[in-house]
Amino acid sequence: MSAVILIPFHFNSDSSDEQMRSFNYLPAECQQVREVCDRINRVYLSGLGESVQMFLESLGKLKRAYLTQLEEKVLSLLELETGG
């Protein structure tokens, strides 16, 4: 079974600034989105389980350039679990 690559915030780390600016993201926010995308993808591809993948998919549907404090804590914990 091949891995499904999640593209959080409708972007990936290769997305152009023009694509991100279409969502009215500032240059600093574009970089922040890329970093969060990369983090979510690493955890998603580690295969921690269906419930974790569903949580990450829900983060991927957000249309904002940041994570809330709670979302950041959960993502950080998941990164620790995957060694990332």
C-alpha positions in Angstrom: 0.0 0.0 0.0 1.5 3.3 -1.0 1.5 6.3 1.3 -0.9 9.2 0.7 1.0 12.5 0.9 -0.9 15.1 2.8 -0.8 18.6 1.5 -1.6 20.8 4.5 -3.1 24.2 4.0 -3.5 23.3 0.3 0.2 23.7 -0.2 3.4 21.7 0.0 7.0 22.8 0.6 7.4 23.4 -3.1 4.5 25.8 -3.4 5.3 29.2 -4.8 4.9 32.4 -2.9 2.3 33.5 -5.6 0.1 30.5 -4.8 0.3 31.3 -1.1 -0.3 35.0 -1.6 -3.5 34.1 -3.3 -4.6 33.3 0.3 -3.3 36.7 1.3 -0.4 35.3 3.2 2.5 37.6 3.9 6.0 36.4 3.0 6.8 35.4 6.6 3.5 33.5 6.7 4.5 31.7 3.5 7.6 30.4 5.2 5.6 29.4 8.3 3.2 27.4 6.2 6.0 25.6 4.4 7.5 24.6 7.8 4.2 23.4 9.2 3.5 21.5 6.0 6.8 19.7 6.2 6.3 18.8 9.9 2.8 17.4 9.3 3.9 15.4 6.3 6.8 13.8 8.2 4.5 12.7 11.0 1.7 11.6 8.6 4.1 9.4 6.6 5.5 7.7 9.7 2.2 5.7 9.9 1.3 6.2 13.6 -2.2 5.0 13.0 -5.6 5.9 11.6 -6.7 8.3 14.3 -3.4 10.2 14.1 -3.7 10.5 10.4 -7.2 11.8 10.7 -6.1 14.5 13.1 -3.3 15.5 10.7 -5.7 15.5 7.8 -7.9 17.9 9.8 -4.9 20.2 10.3 -4.3 20.0 6.6 -7.8 21.4 5.9 -7.2 24.6 7.9 -7.0 27.8 5.9 -4.7 29.7 8.2 -1.0 30.1 8.3 -0.5 29.0 11.9 -1.3 26.4 14.5 -3.1 27.2 17.7 -1.1 26.6 20.9 -2.9 23.3 21.5 -2.4 22.1 17.9 1.3 22.9 18.2 1.5 20.9 21.4 -0.2 17.9 19.9 2.0 18.1 16.7 5.1 18.4 18.8 4.1 15.3 20.9 3.5 13.3 17.7 6.9 14.4 16.4 8.5 13.1 19.6 6.7 9.8 19.1 8.0 9.4 15.6 11.5 10.5 16.5 11.2 13.5 14.3 
